[in-house]
Amino acid sequence: MSSYEGHISAGAATSMIPVAFSAVYNGLDQLWLVFLTSVIFSLYPDMDTGSKSRRFIVIVSLAPATYFANKDMMNSLVALALLIIIPTAFKHRGFVHSLIGMVLFGGIYVYMVDMSIGMVSPSAYAIAISTGYLTHMALDKHFKLV
């Protein structure tokens, strides 16, 4: 079940954890983005390949990239570009598919979101990123530190 469909389904299902956390502690603000964050990061470890996951994330990134460019939000645009470009420098199931990769790429994402719209709670996003990423690695049965 480590296919694109399996990752996106599991990411959507497990996203209820950070969504519930965010709803309880932060109200209803940004629940859609907490959900989307969890789903995106359930696919993100495959950003180092030419996979459906990568194509999905690149397509989803076009809307915020256009918004950032039109609003002259260059810090957010650069962060988004880094999230898309950096993984291509690594082999599949290498650095991008690690816990350190999760922290690095999750940190860039949190920075981008905070710079563009502000966050109701960085902890809700940290939980969403971790839930999505760990779900992916669990389905692949491939955990590594670096």
C-alpha positions in Angstrom: 0.0 0.0 0.0 2.9 2.4 -0.5 1.5 3.7 -3.7 0.5 7.3 -4.4 -3.1 6.5 -3.7 -2.2 4.7 -0.5 -0.1 7.6 0.7 -2.7 10.2 -0.1 -5.5 8.2 1.5 -3.5 7.5 4.7 -2.4 11.1 4.8 -6.0 12.3 4.6 -7.2 9.8 7.2 -4.4 10.6 9.7 -4.7 14.4 9.1 -7.7 14.2 11.5 -5.2 14.1 14.3 -3.7 17.6 13.7 -7.0 18.9 12.5 -8.7 17.9 15.8 -5.7 19.3 17.8 -6.0 22.6 15.9 -9.8 22.8 16.3 -9.6 22.2 20.0 -6.7 24.5 20.8 -6.9 27.1 18.0 -10.5 27.2 16.9 -11.6 26.8 13.3 -9.0 29.2 11.7 -6.8 27.5 9.1 -8.2 24.0 9.6 -8.2 23.6 5.8 -4.5 24.4 5.6 -3.7 22.1 8.6 -5.5 19.3 6.7 -3.7 20.2 3.4 -0.3 20.4 5.2 -0.8 16.8 6.5 -1.8 15.4 3.2 1.1 17.2 1.3 3.6 15.9 3.8 2.2 12.4 3.5 3.4 12.6 -0.1 6.5 14.8 0.4 9.1 12.0 1.0 8.7 11.0 -2.6 9.7 14.5 -3.8 13.1 13.1 -4.8 11.5 11.1 -7.7 9.5 11.9 -10.8 6.5 10.4 -9.0 2.8 11.2 -9.0 3.4 12.6 -5.5 5.9 15.1 -6.9 3.7 16.1 -9.8 0.7 16.6 -7.4 2.7 18.8 -5.0 4.2 20.9 -7.9 0.7 21.4 -9.4 -0.7 22.4 -6.0 2.2 24.8 -5.5 1.4 26.8 -8.6 -1.5 28.7 -6.9 0.6 29.9 -3.9 3.6 30.6 -6.1 1.4 32.9 -8.3 0.0 34.5 -5.2 3.4 35.1 -3.6 4.8 36.5 -6.9 1.8 38.9 -7.3 2.0 40.1 -3.7 5.7 40.5 -3.9 6.2 38.0 -1.1 9.7 36.9 -2.2 10.7 35.1 1.0 7.7 32.8 0.7 8.3 32.3 -3.0 11.9 31.4 -2.4 10.9 29.0 0.4 8.4 27.3 -1.9 11.0 27.0 -4.6 13.4 25.4 -2.2 10.8 22.9 -1.1 10.4 21.9 -4.7 14.0 22.1 -5.9 16.2 20.8 -3.0 14.7 17.2 -3.0 15.9 16.6 -6.5 19.5 16.7 -5.3 19.0 13.4 -3.3 18.5 9.8 -4.3 15.2 8.1 -3.6 14.7 7.1 0.0 17.7 9.1 0.9 17.8 12.4 2.9 14.3 13.5 1.9 13.0 10.2 3.3 14.5 10.8 6.8 13.5 12.3 10.1 16.1 15.1 9.7 14.6 15.8 6.2 11.2 16.0 7.8 12.5 18.6 10.3 14.3 20.6 7.6 11.6 20.6 4.9 8.9 21.0 7.6 10.8 24.1 9.0 11.0 25.6 5.5 7.2 25.0 5.0 6.4 26.6 8.4 8.5 29.6 7.6 6.8 30.0 4.2 3.3 29.7 5.7 4.1 32.1 8.6 5.6 34.7 6.3 2.7 34.5 3.9 -0.5 34.3 6.0 0.7 34.0 9.6 -0.1 31.0 11.7 -2.7 30.4 14.4 -0.3 27.9 15.9 3.0 26.6 14.7 2.4 23.4 16.9 -0.6 22.5 14.8 1.5 22.6 11.6 4.3 20.7 13.3 1.9 18.0 14.2 0.4 18.0 10.7 3.9 17.8 9.1 5.0 15.0 11.4 1.8 13.0 11.0 1.9 13.2 7.2 5.6 12.4 7.0 5.6 9.6 9.5 2.5 8.0 7.9 4.4 7.9 4.6 7.5 6.3 6.1 5.3 3.8 8.0 3.6 2.7 4.8 7.0 2.4 3.1 8.3 0.6 6.2 11.4 2.8 5.7 12.5 4.9 8.7 15.9 6.5 9.0 17.4 9.4 10.9 19.5 11.0 8.2 
